[in-house]
């Protein structure tokens, strides 16, 4: 595995959002205070602050509330962040769900108390290899199980509610819920060369509605090892098209409206291994790249910066709350919390006037879609 050791500013991007070189190693970062690690570092204005990284309950600061909660609320003290694949927030943003495929469970982290518990461990419906996690407006938890070819839906208390049509899915990975339109998007059969490489669309009741893509290709609307899905507040679907080295954006009807990205490393918006996508409250786009860190692009998909070196190892999942706190699952056994600081909507548009609303769905692509590339013989894990 190679990894970018410096972050290079693309021409035309404001110095205030310059990429950085952070000399702090992972071990050093875990001992630093949150003021010690910002991106970019001084004397530039920091835009992203590292808040905390955790593997177990003991990584949260002890408090009277946490001690009380641990005493009265059931939790799984053995649940640690071993090779997490995904993260999702509850609707009230007080709970973080973390997919742990190698632990065969989803960790449930109380962000107020720091207490951990787990779902998916029942003898009747145990999880085998949970990869993707999402939540609906009622707080139900949707989990893709790659080994069982299914999506399980759990109530907030961990009880199984239903499963999705098992005849449609094969080795599902990423999942996203459109809470307003009451649909779920699931990446299916995108892990093998001979796979169908699709995004399957379901009602939240589990009824299959339609298919996006089908067969490996670099053509718009098709995928080459798709990895993740994300639904924007406007209902647009972002698909991390990993080995096409791009993100494709679809309207709610499944039509491509734009694509961005190209293969490479060392620059924001130049991707290596796309694993997940999210947006902050300004509409900026965050792409977790397992080989490079976190890319930030503005709502027009113009590159802004890369961050994470020295803190993240192999980012796989990302979720952002309404306060612009950024939760990152790291395949190298941790979850990291960052926060956006010193930033307004205007900072997303260096030298321009920020639009009053996110770029319309017809915005032209910032890069052309690359042609299909040969897929590796083996599947990236998990």
Secondary structure, DSSP 8 states (H G I E B T S, - for coil): -----S----TTS-GGG--------HHHHHHS-GGG-EES-TTS---EEEEEEESSGGGS---HHHHHHHHHS---TT---SS--EEEE-TTSSEEEEEETTTTEEEEEETTT--EEEES--SSS--SSEEEEEE-TT--EEEEETTTTEEEEE-TTS-EEEE--TTT-SS---EEEETTTTEEEEEES-SSTTS--EEEEEETTS-EEEEEE-SB-SSTT-BSSEEEEEE-TTS-EEEEEGGGTEEEEE-TTS-EEEEE-EE-SSSTTEESSEEEEEE-TT--EEEEETTTEEEEE-TT--EEEEE-BTTBSSEEEEEE-TT-EEEEEETTTEEEEEEE-S--GGGGSTTS---SS---TT---SS---------SS----
